Amino acid sequence: MADLSAFPIASRWPAQHPDRIQLYSTPTPNGVKVSIMLEETGLPYEPHFINIGQNETWTPEFLSLNPNGKIPSIIDPDGPGGKPLPLFESGAILLYLAEKTGKFLPSDPARRYETIQWVFFQMAAVGPMFGQLGFFHKFAGREIEDKRPLERYRNESKRLLGVLEIRLEGRDWIMGDDYTIADISLLGWVRNLIGFYGAGELVEFDALKRVPAWLERGLARPAVQRGLEIPKRPE
């Protein structure tokens, strides 16, 4: 049985199944990337709900795993060389799990890097811009009288959706016929933009054709539906 005692986070969120990948997360757009990937690959894992509303990511135990204080993070008890591997940053985790399983990342070097570039596109552009739009449209930022920040993030989010719309011309998935970590990285964010953030009208989402169809295809996948609810929020 794997020994996770060297990881302080395991003392606050004890592992019932220490031989499984330990997932520390919340079902946000960043968090569900990893839970969806784990569901898609079929890797055994144990989810732990991290309450970001109660600042649990800023506890010493969580910071010992991710000094940036963000979800998601994992510990793989069977990492490289058979040693436990702690890992944070959702994009890095997606790449790691894809390489560990040989799934959802093309083996051809050129297509592999093409896929990775779209994951980076999500990490560097879509996530930050959509998140800021959500802040200024739905949360405390909406109380700011100066609407220029909202306009900037709306325009940039709309532009990014346009990039995806062009990319999906003649393609079912970001990489064509192959569903990959590029799709997994993006699905939760696009869903969140028009759902939880309620910004669909703001970015003229209904004027698009390919992105909504891609989102519908992605959300129809059983593993995606399961992953969107993991870790389960306490009742």
ZAVEXTOR-463572 format. One record per residue: x, y, z of N, C-alpha, C, CB in turn; residue number from 1. Coordinates in pm, whole numbers. Glycine has a CB too. Example, Ala and Ser with C-alpha at 12.3 -4.5 7.8 and 13.67 -1.06 7.14 Angstrom:
REM ZAVEXTOR-463572
NUSE      n_x      n_y      n_z     ca_x     ca_y     ca_z      c_x      c_y      c_z     cb_x     cb_y     cb_z   num
NUSE     1319     -569      780     1230     -450      780     1320     -330      780     1131     -447      905     1
NUSE     1285     -225      708     1367     -106      714     1290        3      787     1408      -60      572     2
REM end
This chain:
REM ZAVEXTOR-463572
NUSE      n_x      n_y      n_z     ca_x     ca_y     ca_z      c_x      c_y      c_z     cb_x     cb_y     cb_z   num
NUSE       85     -120        0        0        0        0       88      125        0      -96        1      123     1
NUSE       48      222      -79      126      345      -89      127      421       43       71      435     -201     2
NUSE      238      485       70      253      564      192      253      712      154      384      527      269     3
NUSE      148      783      193      136      925      163      165     1012      284       -4      956      109     4
NUSE      222      954      388      243     1027      513      341     1143      497      293      933      620     5
NUSE      422     1140      392      518     1249      371      450     1376      320      626     1205      273     6
NUSE      323     1365      284      250     1479      228      155     1536      333      172     1437       99     7
NUSE      179     1656      382       92     1714      484      -55     1722      444      140     1851      520     8
NUSE      -81     1736      314     -220     1748      271     -299     1621      304     -227     1776      120     9
NUSE     -230     1507      309     -297     1381      339     -340     1371      484     -206     1265      305    10
NUSE     -284     1457      569     -328     1456      709     -460     1532      726     -221     1518      800    11
NUSE     -482     1633      641     -606     1710      648     -717     1644      567     -584     1853      599    12
NUSE     -681     1588      453     -777     1515      370     -725     1372      355     -795     1584      229    13
NUSE     -752     1287      454     -695     1152      457     -741     1068      337     -732     1082      587    14
NUSE     -651      984      289     -682      895      178     -742      766      230     -556      865       94    15
NUSE     -859      733      181     -918      603      210     -860      496      118    -1071      609      195    16
NUSE     -812      542        3     -752      451      -95     -618      509     -141     -848      428     -218    17
NUSE     -515      498      -59     -387      564      -89     -317      511     -213     -295      549       28    18
NUSE     -360      397     -266     -300      345     -389     -358      410     -513     -318      194     -396    19
NUSE     -461      491     -496     -523      559     -609     -470      702     -619     -677      558     -595    20
NUSE     -484      761     -739     -451      902     -755     -540      984     -664     -468      947     -903    21
NUSE     -480     1074     -589     -554     1161     -499     -579     1294     -571     -476     1183     -365    22
NUSE     -706     1330     -583     -745     1453     -651     -798     1551     -546     -852     1427     -761    23
NUSE     -739     1669     -542     -781     1776     -451     -836     1889     -538     -661     1826     -360    24
NUSE     -969     1908     -532    -1027     1994     -634    -1165     2045     -592    -1037     1920     -765    25
NUSE    -1222     2120     -682    -1357     2175     -674    -1412     2173     -817    -1359     2323     -610    26
NUSE    -1540     2146     -838    -1591     2141     -976    -1610     2278    -1040    -1722     2068     -978    27
NUSE    -1500     2348    -1058    -1495     2474    -1133    -1441     2441    -1273    -1404     2582    -1059    28
NUSE    -1437     2539    -1366    -1384     2509    -1499    -1242     2454    -1498    -1387     2632    -1582    29
NUSE    -1157     2501    -1406    -1023     2444    -1398    -1025     2307    -1332     -931     2538    -1321    30
NUSE    -1104     2294    -1228    -1108     2167    -1157    -1161     2053    -1241    -1191     2181    -1035    31
NUSE    -1266     2078    -1317    -1328     1967    -1391    -1243     1918    -1507    -1464     2009    -1443    32
NUSE    -1144     1995    -1549    -1054     1943    -1652     -995     1810    -1606     -941     2045    -1682    33
NUSE     -952     1806    -1481     -883     1687    -1431     -981     1576    -1398     -800     1722    -1307    34
NUSE    -1095     1609    -1338    -1193     1504    -1307    -1248     1443    -1435    -1308     1560    -1221    35
NUSE    -1271     1524    -1539    -1315     1470    -1668    -1208     1379    -1726    -1348     1585    -1767    36
NUSE    -1083     1424    -1721     -974     1343    -1775     -962     1209    -1701     -841     1420    -1766    37
NUSE     -975     1214    -1571     -968     1090    -1493    -1083      997    -1527     -967     1121    -1343    38
NUSE    -1201     1054    -1545    -1316      972    -1583    -1298      915    -1724    -1446     1053    -1575    39
NUSE    -1245      996    -1814    -1225      950    -1952    -1121      838    -1960    -1183     1067    -2041    40
NUSE    -1016      848    -1883     -908      749    -1890     -940      622    -1812     -779      808    -1839    41
NUSE    -1027      633    -1713    -1058      517    -1630     -956      490    -1522    -1071      397    -1716    42
NUSE     -864      583    -1500     -766      565    -1392     -837      566    -1257     -659      676    -1398    43
NUSE     -799      477    -1166     -858      481    -1031     -810      604     -956     -823      353     -952    44
NUSE     -903      673     -893     -866      794     -819     -964      817     -705     -863      917     -913    45
NUSE     -920      901     -613    -1001      936     -496    -1013     1088     -490     -939      878     -364    46
NUSE    -1134     1142     -506    -1150     1287     -504    -1168     1342     -363    -1268     1328     -590    47
NUSE    -1112     1458     -339    -1130     1530     -213    -1183     1670     -246     -994     1538     -132    48
NUSE    -1296     1706     -190    -1353     1838     -215    -1278     1943     -135    -1504     1840     -179    49
NUSE    -1228     2044     -205    -1158     2156     -141    -1250     2277     -146    -1020     2186     -212    50
NUSE    -1288     2326      -30    -1384     2435      -23    -1313     2569      -44    -1459     2433      113    51
NUSE    -1317     2619     -168    -1249     2745     -196    -1324     2862     -134    -1235     2766     -347    52
NUSE    -1455     2844     -108    -1532     2950      -42    -1488     2972      101    -1679     2916      -46    53
NUSE    -1428     2871      162    -1376     2882      297    -1223     2890      299    -1422     2762      381    54
NUSE    -1167     2926      183    -1022     2950      170     -936     2831      208     -983     3067      256    55
NUSE     -986     2710      181     -909     2592      218     -782     2576      133     -995     2468      204    56
NUSE     -778     2643       18     -655     2634      -61     -540     2715        0     -680     2682     -203    57
NUSE     -572     2796       99     -468     2878      163     -424     2819      297     -518     3020      184    58
NUSE     -468     2698      326     -422     2632      448     -281     2580      427     -518     2517      489    59
NUSE     -205     2565      534      -68     2514      519      -63     2379      450       -1     2504      654    60
NUSE     -163     2295      478     -162     2161      420     -177     2167      268     -275     2077      480    61
NUSE     -270     2252      220     -288     2261       75     -168     2330       10     -417     2336       41    62
NUSE     -119     2435       72       -4     2508       16      121     2422       10       23     2633       99    63
NUSE      128     2320       93      243     2230       86      244     2151      -44      243     2134      205    64
NUSE      126     2135     -106      116     2065     -233      119     2163     -350      -12     1982     -237    65
NUSE       48     2274     -334       47     2377     -438       73     2513     -375      -88     2378     -515    66
NUSE      194     2563     -384      228     2692     -322      153     2809     -383      376     2717     -332    67
NUSE       89     2788     -499        9     2893     -561     -133     2898     -506        6     2874     -711    68
NUSE     -170     2803     -423     -299     2807     -356     -419     2797     -448     -310     2930     -279    69
NUSE     -409     2716     -553     -519     2700     -647     -550     2552     -668     -486     2766     -781    70
NUSE     -678     2525     -695     -714     2389     -737     -705     2383     -888     -857     2350     -689    71
NUSE     -688     2263     -946     -675     2132     -883     -528     2095     -860     -743     2025     -969    72
NUSE     -509     1998     -773     -379     1937     -753     -399     1787     -737     -305     1999     -628    73
NUSE     -294     1712     -762     -304     1567     -747     -178     1514     -679     -325     1499     -883    74
NUSE     -191     1394     -625      -76     1311     -590      -99     1176     -658      -59     1295     -433    75
NUSE       -5     1137     -742      -11     1004     -802       84      915     -722       28     1007     -955    76
NUSE       30      818     -647      119      732     -566      209      644     -651       36      646     -475    77
NUSE      172      628     -779      252      547     -871      304      635     -982      169      429     -928    78
NUSE      386      732     -945      443      824    -1042      563      765    -1112      480      954     -975    79
NUSE      641      847    -1181      760      799    -1251      854      725    -1156      833      915    -1317    80
NUSE      900      609    -1200      989      530    -1116      918      463    -1000     1098      615    -1064    81
NUSE      784      466    -1003      707      404     -895      700      486     -770      764      272     -863    82
NUSE      746      612     -776      745      699     -659      627      796     -665      879      777     -648    83
NUSE      574      837     -551      462      933     -552      502     1064     -620      415      961     -409    84
NUSE      411     1117     -700      435     1242     -771      327     1343     -736      441     1219     -924    85
NUSE      363     1453     -669      267     1562     -648      271     1656     -768      299     1640     -517    86
NUSE      154     1707     -807      150     1790     -927       37     1891     -915      131     1703    -1053    87
NUSE       65     2015     -956      -40     2116     -965      -35     2181    -1102      -25     2223     -854    88
NUSE     -131     2269    -1131     -158     2331    -1261     -232     2232    -1351      -25     2378    -1329    89
NUSE     -356     2266    -1383     -444     2174    -1455     -388     2133    -1591     -580     2237    -1473    90
NUSE     -324     2226    -1662     -267     2190    -1791     -156     2088    -1778     -215     2312    -1861    91
NUSE      -70     2106    -1679       38     2010    -1655      -19     1874    -1617      132     2061    -1545    92
NUSE     -125     1874    -1537     -186     1748    -1496     -247     1676    -1615     -294     1772    -1389    93
NUSE     -314     1751    -1705     -369     1689    -1825     -260     1622    -1908     -444     1793    -1910    94
NUSE     -150     1693    -1927      -39     1636    -2004       17     1511    -1937       73     1740    -2022    95
NUSE       32     1519    -1806       86     1404    -1732       -5     1282    -1745      104     1441    -1584    96
NUSE     -134     1302    -1725     -227     1189    -1732     -237     1134    -1874     -365     1232    -1683    97
NUSE     -229     1223    -1973     -231     1176    -2112     -109     1090    -2143     -237     1296    -2209    98
NUSE        7     1132    -2096      129     1055    -2121      133      928    -2037      252     1141    -2091    99
NUSE       76      933    -1919       72      814    -1833      -11      703    -1895       17      850    -1695   100
NUSE     -122      742    -1957     -217      644    -2010     -203      621    -2159     -357      687    -1979   101
NUSE     -136      713    -2230     -131      703    -2375     -263      737    -2441      -89      566    -2415   102
NUSE     -346      817    -2373     -479      849    -2424     -496     1001    -2439     -587      792    -2332   103
NUSE     -574     1039    -2541     -618     1178    -2562     -504     1276    -2593     -692     1227    -2440   104
NUSE     -393     1222    -2640     -281     1303    -2687     -215     1225    -2801     -178     1334    -2571   105
NUSE     -218     1278    -2924     -164     1203    -3037      -19     1161    -3016     -174     1285    -3164   106
NUSE       16     1044    -3069      154      996    -3059      244     1058    -3166      158      845    -3069   107
NUSE      184     1097    -3278      262     1164    -3382      317     1295    -3326      176     1190    -3509   108
NUSE      448     1318    -3335      507     1437    -3271      445     1569    -3316      653     1442    -3299   109
NUSE      418     1584    -3446      363     1711    -3494      223     1734    -3439      361     1713    -3648   110
NUSE      140     1630    -3442        3     1644    -3390        3     1656    -3238      -83     1525    -3434   111
NUSE      101     1595    -3175      113     1608    -3030      134     1754    -2991      230     1521    -2977   112
NUSE      229     1820    -3056      255     1960    -3022      142     2051    -3067      386     2005    -3084   113
NUSE       74     2015    -3175      -41     2093    -3217     -151     2087    -3111      -95     2042    -3352   114
NUSE     -169     1971    -3052     -266     1956    -2943     -225     2038    -2822     -282     1809    -2904   115
NUSE      -99     2028    -2786      -49     2099    -2668      -65     2250    -2685       98     2063    -2643   116
NUSE      -47     2300    -2807      -60     2445    -2826     -202     2492    -2795      -22     2483    -2970   117
NUSE     -302     2407    -2822     -440     2446    -2792     -469     2437    -2642     -538     2358    -2869   118
NUSE     -401     2347    -2573     -412     2346    -2426     -352     2474    -2370     -339     2221    -2366   119
NUSE     -238     2516    -2424     -177     2641    -2379     -265     2761    -2413      -38     2657    -2443   120
NUSE     -332     2755    -2527     -427     2861    -2566     -535     2874    -2459     -491     2830    -2704   121
NUSE     -584     2763    -2412     -686     2768    -2306     -627     2825    -2178     -744     2627    -2280   122
NUSE     -509     2777    -2140     -449     2819    -2015     -412     2968    -2015     -325     2736    -1986   123
NUSE     -356     3014    -2126     -305     3150    -2133     -409     3254    -2168     -194     3157    -2231   124
NUSE     -513     3213    -2242     -609     3311    -2295     -751     3286    -2248     -605     3310    -2445   125
NUSE     -806     3172    -2283     -948     3148    -2255     -980     3153    -2105     -991     3014    -2312   126
NUSE     -903     3081    -2025     -931     3080    -1882     -925     3217    -1818     -836     2989    -1812   127
NUSE     -812     3287    -1832     -803     3421    -1771     -907     3520    -1822     -666     3477    -1795   128
NUSE     -932     3521    -1953    -1027     3619    -2008    -1171     3587    -1969    -1015     3624    -2160   129
NUSE    -1211     3461    -1981    -1347     3423    -1942    -1368     3446    -1793    -1376     3275    -1978   130
NUSE    -1266     3415    -1713    -1277     3435    -1569    -1294     3582    -1532    -1156     3379    -1500   131
NUSE    -1220     3670    -1599    -1235     3812    -1572    -1372     3863    -1618    -1123     3891    -1642   132
NUSE    -1420     3813    -1731    -1553     3852    -1776    -1657     3812    -1673    -1585     3790    -1912   133
NUSE    -1642     3691    -1619    -1735     3646    -1516    -1732     3736    -1393    -1703     3504    -1476   134
NUSE    -1612     3779    -1355    -1600     3867    -1238    -1671     4000    -1260    -1453     3892    -1206   135
NUSE    -1648     4060    -1376    -1705     4192    -1401    -1852     4187    -1446    -1624     4264    -1505   136
NUSE    -1899     4070    -1486    -2038     4058    -1529    -2129     4006    -1419    -2046     3966    -1649   137
NUSE    -2079     3910    -1339    -2166     3844    -1241    -2130     3874    -1097    -2161     3697    -1262   138
NUSE    -2005     3892    -1068    -1962     3903     -929    -1934     4049     -890    -1837     3818     -906   139
NUSE    -1844     4070     -795    -1826     4203     -736    -1790     4309     -839    -1719     4198     -630   140
NUSE    -1725     4269     -946    -1684     4366    -1046    -1799     4438    -1114    -1603     4299    -1149   141
NUSE    -1917     4380    -1110    -2031     4444    -1177    -2072     4573    -1107    -2149     4348    -1182   142
NUSE    -2030     4592     -982    -2063     4713     -908    -1972     4830     -943    -2055     4685     -759   143
NUSE    -1867     4804    -1020    -1775     4910    -1060    -1843     4997    -1167    -1641     4850    -1114   144
NUSE    -1848     5125    -1144    -1917     5214    -1237    -1848     5222    -1372    -1928     5352    -1177   145
NUSE    -1717     5221    -1372    -1642     5227    -1497    -1658     5092    -1569    -1489     5259    -1470   146
NUSE    -1725     5090    -1683    -1754     4967    -1754    -1647     4929    -1856    -1887     4979    -1822   147
NUSE    -1539     5003    -1859    -1434     4970    -1956    -1371     4833    -1931    -1327     5076    -1953   148
NUSE    -1348     4793    -1806    -1294     4657    -1786    -1389     4550    -1840    -1268     4632    -1637   149
NUSE    -1519     4565    -1811    -1616     4468    -1861    -1613     4464    -2014    -1758     4503    -1812   150
NUSE    -1607     4581    -2077    -1605     4587    -2222    -1480     4519    -2279    -1613     4732    -2270   151
NUSE    -1368     4540    -2212    -1244     4478    -2260    -1255     4326    -2255    -1124     4525    -2177   152
NUSE    -1299     4272    -2141    -1304     4128    -2128    -1416     4067    -2212    -1322     4089    -1982   153
NUSE    -1524     4140    -2232    -1628     4092    -2322    -1575     4083    -2465    -1751     4185    -2317   154
NUSE    -1510     4188    -2510    -1458     4189    -2647    -1353     4081    -2669    -1400     4326    -2680   155
NUSE    -1266     4063    -2569    -1162     3963    -2583    -1221     3822    -2577    -1055     3981    -2474   156
NUSE    -1318     3800    -2491    -1383     3668    -2484    -1456     3637    -2614    -1482     3663    -2366   157
NUSE    -1521     3737    -2668    -1590     3720    -2796    -1488     3687    -2906    -1670     3848    -2832   158
NUSE    -1374     3755    -2905    -1271     3727    -3005    -1218     3584    -2992    -1155     3826    -2990   159
NUSE    -1196     3538    -2869    -1146     3403    -2847    -1245     3297    -2893    -1114     3382    -2699   160
NUSE    -1373     3322    -2871    -1475     3231    -2923    -1469     3227    -3075    -1615     3274    -2876   161
NUSE    -1439     3342    -3135    -1424     3346    -3279    -1306     3263    -3328    -1408     3489    -3324   162
NUSE    -1198     3261    -3249    -1083     3177    -3283    -1125     3030    -3283     -967     3201    -3182   163
NUSE    -1201     2990    -3182    -1249     2852    -3176    -1345     2821    -3291    -1317     2825    -3042   164
NUSE    -1429     2917    -3322    -1526     2898    -3431    -1453     2870    -3563    -1616     3023    -3446   165
NUSE    -1347     2944    -3588    -1268     2922    -3710    -1198     2787    -3704    -1165     3035    -3729   166
NUSE    -1139     2755    -3590    -1067     2629    -3576    -1158     2509    -3601    -1004     2620    -3437   167
NUSE    -1282     2517    -3561    -1374     2403    -3570    -1438     2388    -3708    -1482     2417    -3466   168
NUSE    -1403     2473    -3800    -1458     2457    -3936    -1412     2323    -3994    -1414     2575    -4029   169
NUSE    -1507     2237    -4029    -1474     2107    -4084    -1421     2008    -3983    -1376     2123    -4191   170
NUSE    -1430     2041    -3855    -1379     1952    -3750    -1486     1927    -3644    -1253     2013    -3684   171
NUSE    -1495     1805    -3596    -1583     1775    -3482    -1518     1817    -3352    -1617     1625    -3479   172
NUSE    -1386     1802    -3346    -1309     1833    -3225    -1195     1927    -3261    -1255     1704    -3158   173
NUSE    -1129     1980    -3162    -1021     2075    -3186     -915     2015    -3280     -957     2117    -3054   174
NUSE     -889     1886    -3265     -789     1820    -3348     -853     1739    -3461     -703     1730    -3263   175
NUSE     -976     1769    -3497    -1039     1700    -3609    -1124     1585    -3561     -936     1651    -3706   176
NUSE    -1088     1463    -3603    -1165     1345    -3563    -1131     1299    -3423    -1142     1231    -3661   177
NUSE    -1018     1345    -3370     -969     1296    -3241    -1006     1389    -3126     -817     1277    -3246   178
NUSE    -1078     1336    -3031    -1108     1405    -2905     -983     1398    -2818    -1233     1342    -2831   179
NUSE     -936     1513    -2771     -808     1518    -2701     -816     1606    -2576     -699     1570    -2794   180
NUSE     -702     1618    -2510     -694     1705    -2393     -719     1851    -2430     -558     1691    -2326   181
NUSE     -707     1886    -2558     -742     2023    -2599     -890     2048    -2576     -705     2047    -2748   182
NUSE     -973     1953    -2613    -1117     1965    -2590    -1148     1962    -2441    -1194     1853    -2662   183
NUSE    -1084     1871    -2369    -1109     1858    -2226    -1075     1987    -2154    -1028     1741    -2166   184
NUSE     -969     2054    -2196     -928     2178    -2130    -1028     2291    -2151     -792     2220    -2179   185
NUSE    -1099     2287    -2264    -1184     2399    -2304    -1332     2382    -2268    -1173     2421    -2450   186
NUSE    -1379     2260    -2262    -1523     2236    -2247    -1582     2305    -2124    -1550     2088    -2239   187
NUSE    -1517     2288    -2010    -1571     2346    -1887    -1576     2497    -1889    -1489     2301    -1769   188
NUSE    -1479     2559    -1955    -1476     2705    -1960    -1585     2762    -2050    -1340     2752    -2009   189
NUSE    -1606     2702    -2166    -1712     2750    -2255    -1848     2726    -2191    -1703     2682    -2393   190
NUSE    -1865     2610    -2131    -1991     2580    -2061    -2016     2681    -1951    -1988     2438    -2002   191
NUSE    -1912     2714    -1875    -1927     2806    -1763    -1961     2947    -1810    -1799     2808    -1681   192
NUSE    -1902     2987    -1922    -1923     3122    -1973    -2071     3148    -2001    -1842     3145    -2100   193
NUSE    -2137     3053    -2065    -2277     3074    -2103    -2373     3023    -1997    -2306     3005    -2235   194
NUSE    -2324     2940    -1905    -2409     2885    -1801    -2397     2963    -1672    -2375     2740    -1777   195
NUSE    -2299     2928    -1591    -2282     2987    -1459    -2263     3138    -1465    -2165     2924    -1389   196
NUSE    -2181     3186    -1560    -2159     3330    -1572    -2276     3402    -1639    -2032     3356    -1651   197
NUSE    -2357     3329    -1713    -2472     3390    -1779    -2433     3496    -1880    -2563     3450    -1677   198
NUSE    -2321     3474    -1951    -2268     3576    -2041    -2290     3542    -2188    -2122     3597    -2016   199
NUSE    -2377     3445    -2216    -2398     3405    -2354    -2445     3517    -2443    -2496     3294    -2359   200
NUSE    -2542     3593    -2396    -2594     3704    -2476    -2487     3813    -2490    -2721     3763    -2412   201
NUSE    -2410     3833    -2384    -2308     3937    -2384    -2204     3913    -2493    -2240     3943    -2247   202
NUSE    -2168     3787    -2516    -2064     3755    -2615    -2126     3706    -2746    -1969     3648    -2560   203
NUSE    -2259     3717    -2758    -2331     3677    -2879    -2303     3531    -2915    -2293     3769    -2997   204
NUSE    -2315     3447    -2814    -2285     3304    -2832    -2377     3240    -2935    -2296     3230    -2699   205
NUSE    -2502     3280    -2936    -2599     3219    -3028    -2571     3251    -3174    -2738     3264    -2992   206
NUSE    -2486     3349    -3200    -2450     3382    -3338    -2347     3283    -3394    -2395     3524    -3347   207
NUSE    -2287     3205    -3305    -2190     3104    -3348    -2262     2976    -3389    -2088     3076    -3235   208
NUSE    -2197     2895    -3469    -2255     2768    -3513    -2171     2649    -3468    -2269     2767    -3665   209
NUSE    -2042     2657    -3491    -1958     2540    -3467    -1925     2522    -3319    -1829     2552    -3545   210
NUSE    -1901     2631    -3247    -1868     2619    -3104    -1985     2560    -3025    -1829     2757    -3046   211
NUSE    -2109     2608    -3042    -2220     2545    -2970    -2236     2397    -3004    -2349     2619    -3000   212
NUSE    -2217     2360    -3131    -2230     2219    -3169    -2120     2135    -3105    -2226     2205    -3322   213
NUSE    -1998     2189    -3102    -1885     2121    -3035    -1913     2104    -2887    -1754     2199    -3056   214
NUSE    -1964     2210    -2823    -1995     2202    -2680    -2101     2096    -2653    -2043     2339    -2628   215
NUSE    -2201     2090    -2737    -2307     1989    -2721    -2251     1849    -2735    -2419     2011    -2824   216
NUSE    -2163     1828    -2831    -2100     1697    -2847    -2019     1659    -2724    -2011     1694    -2972   217
NUSE    -1943     1756    -2674    -1861     1728    -2558    -1943     1696    -2434    -1772     1844    -2529   218
NUSE    -2047     1775    -2411    -2130     1755    -2292    -2211     1626    -2299    -2223     1872    -2273   219
NUSE    -2225     1570    -2418    -2299     1444    -2433    -2216     1323    -2392    -2345     1428    -2577   220
NUSE    -2087     1342    -2375    -2001     1230    -2336    -2026     1195    -2189    -1850     1265    -2359   221
NUSE    -2054     1067    -2160    -2083     1027    -2021    -1972     1064    -1923    -2106      878    -2016   222
NUSE    -1847     1050    -1964    -1737     1082    -1873    -1733     1231    -1842    -1603     1038    -1933   223
NUSE    -1770     1314    -1939    -1776     1458    -1915    -1886     1490    -1816    -1799     1534    -2047   224
NUSE    -2002     1430    -1834    -2113     1454    -1742    -2076     1414    -1599    -2236     1377    -1787   225
NUSE    -2008     1302    -1585    -1965     1260    -1451    -1861     1355    -1394    -1909     1118    -1454   226
NUSE    -1763     1389    -1478    -1654     1473    -1431    -1697     1612    -1388    -1551     1484    -1537   227
NUSE    -1803     1663    -1449    -1851     1797    -1414    -1905     1805    -1271    -1960     1839    -1510   228
NUSE    -1932     1691    -1210    -1988     1689    -1075    -1889     1638     -971    -2112     1603    -1072   229
NUSE    -1763     1627    -1008    -1663     1569     -918    -1554     1672     -890    -1601     1439     -979   230
NUSE    -1513     1686     -764    -1564     1623     -643    -1705     1671     -608    -1469     1649     -526   231
NUSE    -1784     1584     -554    -1919     1621     -518    -1919     1723     -408    -1998     1499     -476   232
NUSE    -1999     1827     -428    -2010     1932     -325    -2089     1880     -205    -2078     2060     -382   233
NUSE    -2045     1913      -84    -2120     1871       36    -2262     1927       34    -2048     1917      164   234
NUSE    -2356     1849       78    -2496     1896       80    -2522     1982      202    -2593     1777       79   235
REM end
